[in-house]
Amino acid sequence: MGFRFIHTADLHLDSPLRSLALRDPDLAELIADASRATFRNIVDLCISARVDALLIAGDLYDGSQTSMKTARFLAAELARLDRAGIRAFIIRGNHDAMSQISRELTPPPNAHVFDGRAGVETLTQGTMQVAIHGLSFRDPHAPDSLLPKYRPPVADAVNIGLMHTSLNGTSGHDPYAPCTLADLQAHGFDYWALGHIHKRAEYPGPAHVTMPGIPQGRDIGEAGAGSVTLVHIEDSGHITTEARVVALAGFAQVEVDVTGLDDWRALQTAIETSLEGARLPCPHLVARLRVVGDSPLAPRLLRDRDLAQAEAQELAKALQGVWVEKLVLDLGAPVPVAGALGALAALIDSDIRPSAAYAQAVDALRRDLESALPPEARDAVATLDPAAMDAGLAEVLARLRGQG
């Protein structure tokens, strides 16, 4: 019989859109509702798979922007689990600690929300005793390891730990409750259900440690078809895990090779073929197209990138369930520029771009743009790639050339 449960984390319910490129209102509406749709999918999976429990390792909410509507939605979904006889065990992460309403949510009888003191909940599943340990964030920041606060394993029981942690640290994530994998595996628990890092990872060992990843990405930086982990702990203690896709939509970088293409219709066919081949195992694909290669179409693409993007978005919609979030050009063929424009380009290359004044101007532009954006969007311009300036220059020259 054993003990079966779903492990998830980092749902960030009703998180604001993070991609400024989502200009299509239909796409914006899809992504805005995706976190709720994904949580419904998780509850549906719990019921259809007949699991014994749902474990949520923090960041159900997305900080102070959460509304009471979000809390009511969550309570309604947990009530569905309650009616199905499925327990829920929840810890609060750093984003939940920023939410005032997270403390006001009254969970249904089947749900246990661990508080800021390490606790343990025990239950009997057949002949198996299961001890579930958890500890919620009290404050948005936890610079020190939380592991020493957890209770020791319960004797003669399967011990499962819920923790929101950055582990040893991961690029793109601030250090929250850092600890080492070795320390987790030496603590004496059988399974660690982690949260916080948005990329899926599993670490078998003396304790099976799993970071399930974000179940629904919010932008191209959280690419792929988000999943949860279905865990089965057998009576013998053997643990098996399985990733189950639950995302409504997945982001992906999609490359379109236009090497040698000299016809606009051939470009459209290449885009359509690339999009069709990039579908993910979830209902919707949100693609960032990257057009690469040496092509006679390069000057026209640089000049008419807005037209190419609009046509790509229409091609995607015709495929059903496919969306183009943005089109990026990475073309190898240089734009031939002669005369005064050629002299201007040479001057920019030789004198302006290598100068310290140019670097300072780029940094000033980045700071001005960053300060003008709302807080949740500032990460998008934390660094401004100089290559983006070069691409902008090439596009300006191409447009000028087209007018000559």
SULJOGI-V297087 format. One record per backbone hydrogen bond with DSSP energy under -1.0 kcal/mol. CO is the residue of the C=O (numbers start at 1). NH is the residue of the N-H. If there is no record, write none. Layout:
CO:NH  CO:NH
This chain:
3:233  4:52  4:53  5:231  6:55  7:229  8:57  12:15  19:22  21:23  24:28  25:29  26:30  27:31  28:32  29:33  33:37  34:38  35:39  36:40  37:41  38:42  39:43  40:44  41:45  42:46  43:47  44:48  45:49  46:51  52:87  53:6  54:89  55:8  56:91  58:10  59:12  60:13  63:66  67:71  68:72  69:73  70:74  71:75  72:76  73:77  74:78  75:79  76:80  77:81  78:82  79:83  80:84  81:86  82:85  87:54  88:112  89:56  90:114  92:137  93:97  96:99  100:103  101:105  108:111  110:88  112:90  115:136  119:134  121:132  123:130  125:128  128:125  129:158  130:123  131:160  132:121  133:162  134:119  142:177  146:149  147:150  154:157  158:131  159:190  159:191  160:133  161:193  163:195  166:169  170:173  176:166  180:184  181:185  182:186  184:187  190:208  191:161  192:210  193:163  195:165  198:214  201:211  203:209  208:192  209:203  210:194  211:201  219:222  226:246  226:247  228:244  229:7  230:242  231:5  232:240  233:3  234:237  238:234  240:232  242:230  244:228  248:284  250:286  251:224  252:288  254:290  256:292  258:261  263:267  264:268  265:269  266:270  267:271  268:272  269:273  270:274  271:275  272:276  273:277  280:282  284:250  285:323  286:252  287:325  288:254  289:328  290:256  291:330  292:258  293:332  294:260  295:298  297:301  298:302  299:303  300:304  304:308  305:309  306:310  307:311  308:312  309:313  310:314  311:315  312:316  313:317  314:318  316:319  317:320  321:285  323:287  326:289  328:291  339:343  340:344  341:345  342:346  343:347  344:348  345:349  346:350  347:351  347:352  348:353  352:355  355:359  356:360  357:361  358:362  359:363  360:364  361:365  362:366  363:367  364:368  365:369  366:370  367:371  368:372  374:377  375:378  377:380  378:381  379:382  385:388  386:390  387:391  388:392  389:393  390:394  391:395  392:396  393:397  394:398  395:399  396:400  397:401  398:402  401:404
